[in-house]
Amino acid sequence: MKLNAKTLSSLALLCMLGMLVGGLAWEVLERVALRSGLDVDLSIGPVGFDLSVVALSVTVNPGTFLGLVAAVLLFRAL
């Protein structure tokens, strides 16, 4: 799919979903590795912003970036 004004919202949605799924999948893999005896923690965070009324923070891990790359590749393939 080509990026233009109409498809920008689709790209943003795919990127957000990809980051969410990638981050959650990485967290599951970390917990499985912890059960096996490997203590691997590559998370950074929380990263976010606070506007006194609304606060948003996210814990970033390598799966977040892998999900973002996968979302962009999926967008290009559509």
C-alpha positions as CSV (number, residue, x, y, z in Angstrom):
1,M,0.0,0.0,0.0
2,K,1.3,3.4,-0.8
3,L,1.5,6.1,1.9
4,N,-0.8,9.0,1.4
5,A,-3.2,11.1,3.4
6,K,-5.9,8.4,3.2
7,T,-3.7,5.5,4.3
8,L,-1.8,7.3,7.1
9,S,-4.3,6.3,9.7
10,S,-4.1,2.7,8.6
11,L,-0.3,2.8,9.0
12,A,-0.6,4.4,12.4
13,L,-3.1,1.7,13.5
14,L,-0.9,-1.1,12.2
15,C,2.2,0.3,13.9
16,M,0.4,0.6,17.2
17,L,-1.0,-2.9,17.0
18,G,2.4,-4.3,15.9
19,M,4.2,-2.6,18.8
20,L,1.6,-3.9,21.2
21,V,1.7,-7.5,19.9
22,G,5.5,-7.5,19.6
23,G,5.9,-6.2,23.1
24,L,3.5,-8.7,24.6
25,A,5.1,-11.6,22.7
26,W,8.6,-10.5,23.9
27,E,7.3,-10.4,27.5
28,V,5.9,-13.9,27.2
29,L,9.2,-15.2,25.8
30,E,11.1,-13.5,28.7
31,R,8.8,-15.2,31.3
32,V,9.2,-18.6,29.6
33,A,13.0,-18.1,29.7
34,L,12.7,-17.2,33.4
35,R,10.9,-20.4,34.1
36,S,13.7,-22.3,32.3
37,G,16.3,-20.6,34.5
38,L,17.5,-17.8,32.2
39,D,17.1,-14.3,33.7
40,V,16.9,-12.1,30.6
41,D,15.5,-8.6,31.1
42,L,16.0,-6.2,28.1
43,S,13.1,-3.9,29.0
44,I,13.5,-0.1,29.2
45,G,11.0,2.0,30.9
46,P,8.6,3.1,31.7
47,V,8.8,5.7,28.9
48,G,5.9,8.2,28.6
49,F,4.5,11.6,29.2
50,D,2.4,13.2,31.8
51,L,0.0,16.2,31.2
52,S,-1.2,16.5,34.8
53,V,-4.6,15.2,33.7
54,V,-3.6,12.3,31.4
55,A,-0.5,10.2,31.8
56,L,0.7,7.5,29.3
57,S,3.7,5.3,29.9
58,V,4.9,2.2,28.1
59,T,7.6,-0.3,28.9
60,V,9.7,-0.8,25.8
61,N,11.5,-4.0,24.9
62,P,13.1,-5.4,21.7
63,G,9.8,-7.0,20.7
64,T,8.3,-3.5,20.5
65,F,10.7,-2.6,17.7
66,L,10.3,-6.0,16.0
67,G,6.6,-5.5,16.0
68,L,7.0,-2.0,14.5
69,V,9.2,-3.4,11.7
70,A,6.7,-6.2,11.0
71,A,3.8,-3.7,10.9
72,V,5.6,-1.5,8.4
73,L,6.5,-4.5,6.2
74,L,2.8,-5.7,6.4
75,F,1.7,-2.2,5.3
76,R,4.0,-2.2,2.4
77,A,2.8,-5.7,1.3
78,L,-0.9,-4.7,1.3
